Amino acid sequence: MEFIEQPLTWNRLRAQGVTSAEEPAGELHLDLDESTTVVPFDLAAHEHSGTVPAGVLRVPRAEIGPIVEGIVHKLKLPEVVVIPVGRWRDVFDAVATPMSTHEQWRAIDAAAMVELNTRDPLLFGPEHHHLLRDLVDAVVDAGVGASQSISVVAIGVRVVIEVIPGGQLIVLAGDEHLAAPVRGVIDHHSAQA
């Protein structure tokens, strides 16, 4: 797990159709271009207190982290990057307490001084997927605003996941071939209630 160069990563992500928009001001939200049919999945925790539109899938709050980890495993994604919607400082502030038990996270936290005011991608390999799950859980449970949201983006595969504090998850699968296993993971974890 390490921070990686932003320009090189963004070139790779743009080549696979990842687009971005900084709206509202100061928030970076990722999307997929329309070169293929994108299949969206909107999820919210059963306990989510905000207004949720019709058609949003309800899942147990405790299953949001495992859903993200399950998608990464099911699609056999060798590498994913995490990019904050706000700045890393916002995310690190939100997850400081719940992530303090992870030695690897503490090492990243201690070395992140330069990255705190950036959106430099944080690379997770297969050996860190459990840490990714715990980071997602920490954002959902400890985050309080949109600036503390994160995007999880597959390298080389058209999948974008946005994790929003309070118990929301948006998954964009780049085509029907990817959508079927994503739906299978969501259905499996939805049944855990």
Secondary structure as the mmCIF struct_conf table of DSSP 4:
data_model
#
loop_
_struct_conf.conf_type_id
_struct_conf.id
_struct_conf.beg_label_comp_id
_struct_conf.beg_label_asym_id
_struct_conf.beg_label_seq_id
_struct_conf.end_label_comp_id
_struct_conf.end_label_asym_id
_struct_conf.end_label_seq_id
STRN STRN1 GLU A 2 PHE A 3
HELX_RH_AL_P HELX_RH_AL_P1 GLN A 6 ALA A 15
TURN_TY1_P TURN_TY1_P1 GLN A 16 GLY A 17
STRN STRN2 VAL A 18 ALA A 21
BEND BEND1 PRO A 24 PRO A 24
TURN_TY1_P TURN_TY1_P2 ALA A 25 GLY A 26
STRN STRN3 HIS A 29 LEU A 32
TURN_TY1_P TURN_TY1_P3 GLU A 34 SER A 35
BEND BEND2 THR A 36 THR A 36
STRN STRN4 VAL A 39 ALA A 45
TURN_TY1_P TURN_TY1_P4 HIS A 46 GLU A 47
BEND BEND3 GLY A 50 GLY A 50
TURN_TY1_P TURN_TY1_P5 ALA A 54 GLY A 55
HELX_LH_PP_P HELX_LH_PP_P1 VAL A 56 VAL A 56
STRN STRN5 LEU A 57 VAL A 59
HELX_RH_3T_P HELX_RH_3T_P1 ARG A 61 GLU A 63
HELX_RH_AL_P HELX_RH_AL_P2 ILE A 64 LYS A 74
TURN_TY1_P TURN_TY1_P6 LEU A 75 LYS A 76
BEND BEND4 PRO A 78 PRO A 78
STRN STRN6 VAL A 80 PRO A 84
BEND BEND5 VAL A 85 GLY A 86
HELX_RH_AL_P HELX_RH_AL_P3 TRP A 88 MET A 99
TURN_TY1_P TURN_TY1_P7 SER A 100 THR A 101
HELX_RH_AL_P HELX_RH_AL_P4 GLU A 103 ALA A 111
TURN_TY1_P TURN_TY1_P8 MET A 113 ASN A 117
BEND BEND6 THR A 118 THR A 118
STRN STRN7 LEU A 122 PHE A 124
HELX_RH_3T_P HELX_RH_3T_P2 PRO A 126 HIS A 128
HELX_RH_AL_P HELX_RH_AL_P5 HIS A 129 ALA A 142
BEND BEND7 GLY A 145 GLY A 145
HELX_RH_3T_P HELX_RH_3T_P3 ALA A 146 GLN A 148
STRN STRN8 ILE A 150 ALA A 154
BEND BEND8 ILE A 155 VAL A 157
STRN STRN9 VAL A 159 ILE A 164
TURN_TY1_P TURN_TY1_P9 PRO A 165 GLY A 167
STRN STRN10 GLN A 168 ALA A 173
BEND BEND9 GLY A 174 ASP A 175
HELX_RH_AL_P HELX_RH_AL_P6 GLU A 176 SER A 190
TURN_TY1_P TURN_TY1_P10 ALA A 191 GLN A 192
#
